[in-house]
């Protein structure tokens, strides 16, 4: 299917977001340029140039140590209807307060939690960087992901809504409940970055969170796309 035909099937809200400018980075997380969200997610560009963009994933726990999990909207261009981390998105190159690799990522996370989930209680000071990962994967023949993803933690009780253009459903899950769900790949399909982080790091972090001993690292971990 041609790109023009593919874009003709995208809902207006998601189509408009494709013009947003995101940050291109090298493998050390240094900004080297910018690109539209559309260009950054085209598999043709990713495969031909190795285009890598900065992103973030927020793991939001309540004070009972349950994780907020969302199911992506059917309207999402990449990985529609799959279950994923509490909030996953991109800082914007056009917003000066989002360009810093530490505070900027947190500012972007606050903005997107409000937009996607109606969460107003989380502030920059509530957010902790756990680690960073690089991963690559295709959603379909046209679209894909190649991200340097900042993995963030929030532990706070919040009121959660849901923007239907972004989110289909939300729910809190306990550690054992999610471990069991992740084994059911057909009944609980998840985004590749959720699976990568879950299988490599999440449940160890979760146990440390419950013990009050959770600490992050300053490593950029590289992963291949899970089959």
Backbone as CSV, one residue per row, in Angstrom:
resi,resn,N_x,N_y,N_z,CA_x,CA_y,CA_z,C_x,C_y,C_z
1,UNK,0.848,-1.192,0.000,0.000,0.000,0.000,0.884,1.242,0.000
2,UNK,0.556,2.228,-0.836,1.351,3.445,-0.910,1.212,4.249,0.371
3,UNK,2.212,5.122,0.624,2.148,5.959,1.818,0.916,6.844,1.784
4,UNK,0.601,7.440,0.614,-0.569,8.317,0.512,-1.844,7.569,0.869
5,UNK,-1.959,6.346,0.390,-3.156,5.561,0.696,-3.189,5.190,2.171
6,UNK,-2.036,4.848,2.714,-1.970,4.531,4.140,-2.401,5.725,4.979
7,UNK,-1.895,6.916,4.644,-2.242,8.115,5.404,-3.719,8.448,5.282
8,UNK,-4.340,8.078,4.177,-5.763,8.385,3.983,-6.643,7.612,4.952
9,UNK,-6.109,6.539,5.550,-6.894,5.732,6.492,-6.681,6.149,7.944
10,UNK,-5.758,7.095,8.176,-5.439,7.528,9.536,-6.450,8.558,10.012
11,UNK,-6.864,8.458,11.291,-7.839,9.409,11.816,-7.216,10.810,11.858
12,UNK,-8.042,11.865,11.765,-7.508,13.231,11.676,-6.593,13.630,12.833
13,UNK,-6.924,13.207,14.050,-6.105,13.588,15.207,-4.711,12.976,15.094
14,UNK,-4.648,11.696,14.766,-3.352,11.039,14.635,-2.592,11.572,13.426
15,UNK,-3.301,11.863,12.346,-2.657,12.394,11.147,-2.011,13.743,11.433
16,UNK,-2.701,14.601,12.197,-2.159,15.917,12.525,-0.889,15.802,13.355
17,UNK,-0.832,14.787,14.224,0.340,14.641,15.086,1.584,14.235,14.313
18,UNK,1.415,13.720,13.098,2.568,13.269,12.316,3.483,14.418,11.905
19,UNK,2.974,15.653,11.949,3.800,16.809,11.595,4.660,17.287,12.760
20,UNK,4.394,16.816,13.969,5.180,17.244,15.130,6.647,16.883,14.946
21,UNK,7.531,17.755,15.419,8.968,17.555,15.270,9.538,16.855,16.507
22,UNK,10.207,15.728,16.269,10.812,14.974,17.362,12.330,15.071,17.267
23,UNK,13.014,14.663,18.322,14.465,14.803,18.392,15.165,13.550,17.894
24,UNK,16.050,13.728,16.924,16.922,12.648,16.489,18.173,12.667,17.357
25,UNK,18.614,11.482,17.762,19.763,11.384,18.661,20.738,10.327,18.145
26,UNK,21.980,10.423,18.618,22.926,9.342,18.360,22.767,8.292,19.459
27,UNK,23.584,7.263,19.420,23.403,6.156,20.357,23.878,6.504,21.766
28,UNK,24.442,7.701,21.931,24.787,8.208,23.244,23.759,9.176,23.781
29,UNK,22.636,9.337,23.076,21.522,10.206,23.468,21.841,11.688,23.303
30,UNK,22.740,12.010,22.378,23.027,13.399,22.048,22.166,13.817,20.856
31,UNK,21.542,14.985,20.935,20.685,15.459,19.853,21.526,15.778,18.627
32,UNK,21.126,15.233,17.473,21.856,15.476,16.220,20.956,16.088,15.151
33,UNK,19.701,16.331,15.486,18.787,16.917,14.513,17.351,16.713,14.929
34,UNK,16.451,16.942,13.998,15.031,16.736,14.249,14.378,16.202,12.983
35,UNK,13.196,15.646,13.149,12.426,15.127,12.027,10.962,15.128,12.417
36,UNK,10.095,15.102,11.433,8.678,14.972,11.739,8.425,13.590,12.333
37,UNK,7.370,13.494,13.109,7.010,12.197,13.667,6.763,11.191,12.548
38,UNK,6.200,11.678,11.441,5.973,10.787,10.304,7.288,10.219,9.782
39,UNK,8.261,11.093,9.510,9.527,10.627,8.956,10.266,9.705,9.923
40,UNK,10.161,10.002,11.225,10.874,9.206,12.224,10.296,7.812,12.373
41,UNK,9.043,7.615,11.927,8.397,6.309,12.089,8.234,5.544,10.777
42,UNK,8.749,6.077,9.692,8.687,5.352,8.423,9.791,4.300,8.371
43,UNK,9.398,3.055,8.147,10.385,1.981,8.109,11.439,2.228,7.038
44,UNK,11.049,2.843,5.941,12.001,3.141,4.879,13.146,3.997,5.396
45,UNK,12.819,5.018,6.198,13.848,5.895,6.761,14.679,5.185,7.825
46,UNK,13.995,4.420,8.672,14.696,3.722,9.747,15.710,2.748,9.162
47,UNK,15.290,2.000,8.168,16.174,0.981,7.594,17.301,1.604,6.763
48,UNK,17.007,2.708,6.066,18.013,3.273,5.171,19.015,4.166,5.887
49,UNK,18.605,4.833,6.955,19.491,5.790,7.625,19.786,5.445,9.082
50,UNK,19.074,4.484,9.644,19.244,4.192,11.064,18.665,5.267,11.962
51,UNK,17.750,6.074,11.433,17.164,7.192,12.171,16.669,6.740,13.550
52,UNK,17.180,7.395,14.587,16.888,7.050,15.981,16.334,8.281,16.672
53,UNK,15.184,8.147,17.346,14.608,9.319,18.013,14.435,9.071,19.510
54,UNK,14.411,10.169,20.247,14.282,10.120,21.708,12.823,9.901,22.092
55,UNK,12.612,9.083,23.107,11.261,8.755,23.567,11.291,8.546,25.077
56,UNK,10.114,8.294,25.645,10.041,7.945,27.061,8.893,6.978,27.307
57,UNK,9.017,6.208,28.369,7.967,5.304,28.838,7.826,5.485,30.339
58,UNK,6.617,5.796,30.783,6.351,6.011,32.207,5.692,4.772,32.807
59,UNK,6.309,4.246,33.865,5.674,3.214,34.680,5.066,3.914,35.895
60,UNK,3.744,3.996,35.934,3.056,4.692,37.011,2.444,3.663,37.957
61,UNK,2.940,3.643,39.180,2.426,2.758,40.227,1.604,3.569,41.219
62,UNK,0.560,2.962,41.769,-0.132,3.592,42.897,0.575,3.185,44.186
63,UNK,0.095,3.662,45.328,0.779,3.386,46.585,0.538,1.961,47.083
64,UNK,-0.295,1.200,46.353,-0.438,-0.243,46.626,0.520,-1.047,45.743
65,UNK,1.386,-0.336,45.023,2.378,-0.946,44.130,1.731,-1.716,42.981
66,UNK,0.589,-1.215,42.515,-0.043,-1.740,41.317,0.331,-0.836,40.135
67,UNK,0.574,-1.443,38.981,1.012,-0.721,37.792,-0.178,-0.352,36.918
68,UNK,-0.225,0.911,36.485,-1.244,1.348,35.542,-0.846,0.881,34.140
69,UNK,-1.707,0.090,33.522,-1.488,-0.441,32.174,-2.575,0.122,31.265
70,UNK,-2.188,0.542,30.072,-3.176,1.020,29.119,-3.208,0.140,27.880
71,UNK,-4.377,0.115,27.250,-4.512,-0.490,25.934,-4.586,0.644,24.928
72,UNK,-3.703,0.629,23.942,-3.628,1.710,22.975,-4.899,1.779,22.136
73,UNK,-5.236,2.991,21.746,-6.427,3.212,20.926,-6.320,2.479,19.591
74,UNK,-7.465,2.111,19.064,-7.511,1.516,17.724,-7.051,2.490,16.662
75,UNK,-7.036,3.788,16.989,-6.654,4.822,16.023,-5.149,5.048,15.957
76,UNK,-4.382,4.449,16.872,-2.938,4.672,16.872,-2.323,4.130,15.589
77,UNK,-1.332,4.853,15.076,-0.701,4.465,13.818,0.209,3.250,14.012
78,UNK,0.952,3.229,15.104,1.796,2.076,15.396,1.204,1.290,16.560
79,UNK,1.157,-0.002,16.414,0.736,-0.939,17.452,-0.630,-0.615,18.060
80,UNK,-1.656,-0.391,17.226,-2.995,-0.121,17.761,-3.532,-1.316,18.535
81,UNK,-4.299,-1.022,19.584,-5.030,-2.012,20.387,-4.140,-2.884,21.270
82,UNK,-2.824,-2.690,21.240,-1.955,-3.498,22.091,-1.863,-2.884,23.484
83,UNK,-1.628,-3.737,24.462,-1.436,-3.267,25.840,-0.011,-2.749,25.986
84,UNK,0.133,-1.734,26.838,1.456,-1.133,26.989,1.597,-0.469,28.350
85,UNK,2.746,0.135,28.529,3.122,0.832,29.758,2.179,2.022,29.987
86,UNK,2.170,2.546,31.194,1.211,3.582,31.593,1.114,4.726,30.593
87,UNK,2.250,5.256,30.146,2.257,6.358,29.178,3.565,6.317,28.401
88,UNK,3.473,6.268,27.072,4.647,6.195,26.204,4.509,7.261,25.123
89,UNK,5.533,8.079,24.956,5.426,9.129,23.938,6.807,9.711,23.655
90,UNK,6.806,10.925,23.066,8.034,11.561,22.599,8.106,13.008,23.077
91,UNK,9.269,13.472,23.522,9.459,14.905,23.723,9.514,15.588,22.358
92,UNK,9.146,16.850,22.308,9.081,17.568,21.034,10.257,18.527,20.880
93,UNK,10.835,18.538,19.689,11.979,19.399,19.410,11.610,20.872,19.421
94,UNK,10.342,21.169,19.201,9.888,22.558,19.129,9.573,23.154,20.497
95,UNK,9.604,22.347,21.545,9.345,22.843,22.901,10.676,22.926,23.642
96,UNK,11.115,24.150,23.921,12.437,24.358,24.520,12.587,23.634,25.848
97,UNK,11.507,23.545,26.622,11.604,22.924,27.942,11.662,21.402,27.874
98,UNK,11.553,20.824,26.662,11.598,19.366,26.527,12.890,18.867,25.876
99,UNK,13.826,19.755,25.603,15.046,19.349,24.903,16.118,18.783,25.839
100,UNK,16.080,19.127,27.104,17.074,18.614,28.041,16.850,17.113,28.250
101,UNK,17.922,16.299,28.248,17.741,14.854,28.361,17.290,14.374,29.728
102,UNK,17.290,15.249,30.717,16.826,14.869,32.050,15.507,15.579,32.358
103,UNK,15.576,16.893,32.572,14.358,17.622,32.925,13.372,17.682,31.760
104,UNK,13.883,17.745,30.528,13.003,17.833,29.375,12.142,16.602,29.190
105,UNK,12.733,15.433,29.413,11.974,14.187,29.317,10.848,14.173,30.343
106,UNK,11.143,14.639,31.537,10.132,14.658,32.592,9.022,15.663,32.276
107,UNK,9.393,16.816,31.714,8.379,17.793,31.304,7.459,17.186,30.236
108,UNK,8.044,16.471,29.303,7.250,15.835,28.249,6.324,14.774,28.837
109,UNK,6.813,14.029,29.814,5.989,13.001,30.444,4.793,13.606,31.164
110,UNK,5.013,14.721,31.860,3.896,15.414,32.526,2.855,15.851,31.490
111,UNK,3.324,16.412,30.385,2.413,16.880,29.334,1.592,15.735,28.758
112,UNK,2.248,14.615,28.471,1.544,13.515,27.824,0.638,12.751,28.787
113,UNK,0.993,12.647,30.055,0.087,12.006,31.006,-1.208,12.796,31.139
114,UNK,-1.088,14.114,31.090,-2.286,14.954,31.119,-3.115,14.744,29.845
115,UNK,-2.442,14.702,28.690,-3.136,14.583,27.414,-3.785,13.210,27.218
116,UNK,-3.029,12.153,27.498,-3.527,10.802,27.240,-4.475,10.307,28.319
117,UNK,-4.161,10.620,29.585,-4.825,9.978,30.712,-5.549,10.948,31.640
118,UNK,-5.490,12.234,31.335,-6.156,13.221,32.190,-5.542,13.342,33.560
119,UNK,-4.287,12.928,33.723,-3.632,12.954,35.026,-3.030,14.337,35.266
120,UNK,-3.458,14.979,36.327,-2.980,16.331,36.643,-2.131,16.373,37.913
121,UNK,-2.106,15.281,38.664,-1.418,15.295,39.956,0.089,15.112,39.846
122,UNK,0.583,14.561,38.752,2.011,14.257,38.633,2.783,15.491,38.176
123,UNK,3.833,15.802,38.910,4.724,16.908,38.586,6.122,16.359,38.286
124,UNK,6.978,17.211,37.738,8.333,16.788,37.366,9.061,16.146,38.545
125,UNK,8.900,16.687,39.734,9.591,16.155,40.909,9.145,14.777,41.340
126,UNK,8.012,14.299,40.807,7.514,12.960,41.139,8.124,11.872,40.261
127,UNK,8.912,12.264,39.273,9.366,11.333,38.243,10.847,10.987,38.448
128,UNK,11.154,9.690,38.375,12.524,9.192,38.512,12.937,8.463,37.233
129,UNK,14.145,8.745,36.744,14.685,8.002,35.613,15.263,6.688,36.115
130,UNK,14.781,5.571,35.546,15.299,4.259,35.922,16.440,3.812,35.023
131,UNK,16.267,3.978,33.710,17.310,3.572,32.767,16.934,4.072,31.387
132,UNK,17.755,3.730,30.388,17.458,4.036,28.988,17.692,2.783,28.156
133,UNK,16.854,2.619,27.124,17.018,1.473,26.227,16.941,1.944,24.778
134,UNK,17.601,1.195,23.901,17.438,1.374,22.458,16.807,0.102,21.914
135,UNK,15.747,0.253,21.133,15.135,-0.911,20.510,14.629,-0.533,19.120
136,UNK,14.393,-1.543,18.318,13.931,-1.368,16.942,12.834,-2.379,16.661
137,UNK,11.815,-1.972,15.891,10.810,-2.939,15.494,9.795,-2.356,14.540
138,UNK,9.214,-3.209,13.726,8.220,-2.796,12.749,6.816,-3.081,13.231
139,UNK,5.930,-2.097,13.069,4.522,-2.286,13.385,3.793,-2.890,12.200
140,UNK,4.192,-2.491,11.002,3.654,-3.031,9.752,4.685,-2.720,8.674
141,UNK,4.351,-2.933,7.437,5.327,-2.686,6.391,5.722,-1.234,6.252
142,UNK,4.827,-0.316,6.626,5.072,1.114,6.448,5.701,1.756,7.677
143,UNK,5.178,1.427,8.859,5.546,2.130,10.090,6.384,1.259,11.001
144,UNK,7.221,1.911,11.811,8.026,1.186,12.778,8.546,2.097,13.870
145,UNK,9.343,1.521,14.744,9.932,2.253,15.865,11.432,1.996,15.906
146,UNK,12.196,3.036,16.132,13.618,2.923,16.465,13.872,4.037,17.471
147,UNK,13.855,3.673,18.743,13.819,4.670,19.805,14.945,4.490,20.810
148,UNK,15.390,5.625,21.344,16.176,5.651,22.558,15.205,6.093,23.642
149,UNK,14.766,5.112,24.407,13.622,5.263,25.296,14.087,5.482,26.733
150,UNK,13.685,6.601,27.317,13.951,6.886,28.724,12.847,6.237,29.559
151,UNK,13.230,5.323,30.427,12.264,4.578,31.233,12.107,5.287,32.574
152,UNK,10.889,5.737,32.855,10.605,6.596,33.992,9.679,5.910,34.995
153,UNK,9.830,6.279,36.252,9.005,5.727,37.332,8.254,6.852,38.043
154,UNK,6.974,6.610,38.292,6.167,7.455,39.179,5.450,6.530,40.147
155,UNK,5.466,6.872,41.420,4.674,6.137,42.420,3.802,7.150,43.135
156,UNK,2.529,7.170,42.773,1.619,8.184,43.304,0.177,7.760,43.011
157,UNK,-0.730,8.081,43.902,-2.153,7.860,43.653,-2.701,9.030,42.847
158,UNK,-3.343,8.718,41.724,-3.831,9.749,40.807,-5.234,9.404,40.329
159,UNK,-5.917,10.406,39.812,-7.186,10.199,39.129,-6.894,9.987,37.646
160,UNK,-7.418,8.915,37.085,-7.124,8.556,35.695,-8.384,8.644,34.851
161,UNK,-8.260,9.325,33.719,-9.336,9.371,32.743,-8.928,8.554,31.531
162,UNK,-9.002,9.156,30.367,-8.599,8.457,29.156,-9.053,9.215,27.927
163,UNK,-8.116,9.614,27.081,-8.408,10.295,25.828,-8.653,9.220,24.770
164,UNK,-9.865,9.100,24.240,-10.173,7.999,23.320,-9.369,8.025,22.030
165,UNK,-8.810,9.169,21.671,-7.934,9.214,20.497,-6.593,8.529,20.769
166,UNK,-6.259,8.348,22.049,-4.970,7.784,22.434,-5.088,6.441,23.147
167,UNK,-6.132,6.283,23.962,-6.222,5.155,24.885,-7.582,4.472,24.740
168,UNK,-7.551,3.156,24.661,-8.802,2.386,24.583,-9.312,2.007,25.972
169,UNK,-8.430,1.448,26.813,-8.798,1.079,28.178,-7.604,1.313,29.093
170,UNK,-7.868,1.438,30.384,-6.805,1.508,31.398,-7.209,0.639,32.577
171,UNK,-6.207,0.098,33.253,-6.469,-0.650,34.484,-5.173,-0.801,35.272
172,UNK,-5.319,-0.953,36.598,-4.185,-1.260,37.452,-4.029,-2.777,37.557
173,UNK,-2.771,-3.228,37.566,-2.482,-4.650,37.674,-1.407,-4.881,38.724
174,UNK,-1.576,-5.936,39.508,-0.552,-6.345,40.455,0.561,-7.114,39.749
175,UNK,1.667,-7.325,40.461,2.830,-7.959,39.838,2.525,-9.367,39.346
176,UNK,1.945,-10.194,40.193,1.672,-11.571,39.776,0.610,-11.612,38.680
177,UNK,-0.365,-10.723,38.741,-1.389,-10.663,37.707,-0.778,-10.340,36.347
178,UNK,0.142,-9.377,36.322,0.767,-9.013,35.057,1.705,-10.111,34.567
179,UNK,2.449,-10.731,35.475,3.328,-11.836,35.068,2.523,-12.929,34.374
180,UNK,1.361,-13.258,34.912,0.506,-14.290,34.307,-0.035,-13.818,32.968
181,UNK,-0.480,-12.548,32.902,-1.042,-12.018,31.656,0.004,-12.004,30.542
182,UNK,1.253,-11.669,30.865,2.296,-11.579,29.854,2.586,-12.923,29.205
183,UNK,2.238,-14.024,29.887,2.440,-15.352,29.302,1.384,-15.688,28.251
184,UNK,0.280,-14.950,28.256,-0.807,-15.177,27.306,-0.655,-14.204,26.142
185,UNK,0.212,-14.539,25.185,0.560,-13.601,24.124,-0.607,-13.309,23.188
186,UNK,-1.542,-14.241,23.056,-2.699,-13.997,22.202,-3.784,-13.230,22.935
187,UNK,-4.045,-13.574,24.175,-5.099,-12.917,24.933,-4.693,-11.570,25.498
188,UNK,-3.376,-11.337,25.623,-2.868,-10.083,26.195,-1.697,-9.613,25.338
189,UNK,-1.976,-9.192,24.106,-0.893,-8.753,23.204,-0.326,-7.410,23.650
190,UNK,0.996,-7.300,23.675,1.631,-6.091,24.197,2.582,-5.497,23.171
191,UNK,2.914,-4.220,23.366,3.870,-3.550,22.493,5.265,-4.145,22.694
192,UNK,6.122,-4.058,21.678,7.449,-4.669,21.818,8.274,-4.077,22.944
193,UNK,8.163,-2.762,23.178,8.961,-2.166,24.252,8.458,-2.606,25.627
194,UNK,7.161,-2.845,25.765,6.624,-3.351,27.022,7.158,-4.765,27.275
195,UNK,7.168,-5.600,26.243,7.675,-6.958,26.422,9.170,-6.956,26.728
196,UNK,9.934,-6.151,26.001,11.378,-6.080,26.233,11.679,-5.694,27.676
197,UNK,11.048,-4.626,28.149,11.319,-4.140,29.505,10.804,-5.129,30.543
198,UNK,9.645,-5.722,30.283,9.086,-6.680,31.234,9.976,-7.903,31.383
199,UNK,10.443,-8.438,30.264,11.226,-9.664,30.317,12.643,-9.443,30.828
200,UNK,13.135,-8.222,30.751,14.520,-7.978,31.151,14.669,-7.262,32.489
201,UNK,13.696,-6.425,32.863,13.921,-5.533,33.996,12.733,-5.363,34.937
202,UNK,11.516,-5.288,34.403,10.374,-4.784,35.165,10.131,-5.534,36.457
203,UNK,10.093,-6.842,36.415,9.672,-7.578,37.605,10.739,-7.547,38.703
204,UNK,12.007,-7.414,38.311,13.057,-7.210,39.314,12.882,-5.833,39.959
205,UNK,12.604,-4.807,39.124,12.347,-3.473,39.670,11.171,-3.510,40.628
206,UNK,10.134,-4.208,40.220,8.890,-4.232,40.998,9.145,-4.809,42.390
207,UNK,9.895,-5.899,42.463,10.226,-6.477,43.756,11.022,-5.488,44.605
208,UNK,11.943,-4.762,43.965,12.724,-3.756,44.703,11.835,-2.604,45.152
209,UNK,10.871,-2.216,44.327,9.932,-1.161,44.702,9.154,-1.572,45.942
210,UNK,8.717,-2.815,45.969,7.950,-3.309,47.121,8.800,-3.339,48.382
211,UNK,10.113,-3.560,48.220,11.022,-3.585,49.377,11.546,-2.193,49.732
212,UNK,11.302,-1.217,48.847,11.805,0.132,49.074,13.263,0.293,48.744
213,UNK,13.801,-0.558,47.846,15.234,-0.515,47.533,15.502,-0.240,46.051
214,UNK,14.514,0.233,45.325,14.663,0.409,43.879,15.617,1.555,43.553
215,UNK,16.585,1.292,42.672,17.512,2.300,42.178,17.641,2.174,40.666
216,UNK,17.892,3.291,39.995,18.084,3.277,38.557,19.553,3.118,38.196
217,UNK,19.852,3.210,36.890,21.236,3.160,36.436,21.448,4.210,35.350
218,UNK,22.698,4.374,34.942,23.055,5.357,33.919,23.531,4.664,32.648
219,UNK,22.966,3.493,32.382,23.359,2.677,31.239,22.321,2.813,30.133
220,UNK,22.765,2.791,28.864,21.857,2.689,27.733,21.910,1.253,27.249
221,UNK,20.838,0.501,27.504,20.773,-0.902,27.146,20.231,-1.049,25.723
222,UNK,20.853,-1.894,24.925,20.414,-2.095,23.543,19.758,-3.464,23.381
223,UNK,18.597,-3.469,22.736,17.822,-4.684,22.531,17.418,-4.805,21.073
224,UNK,17.297,-6.030,20.606,16.722,-6.282,19.294,15.223,-6.410,19.434
225,UNK,14.532,-6.351,18.306,13.079,-6.470,18.299,12.689,-7.904,18.584
226,UNK,11.783,-8.139,19.554,11.390,-9.519,19.862,10.581,-10.126,18.728
227,UNK,10.797,-11.402,18.457,10.080,-12.067,17.394,8.667,-12.426,17.781
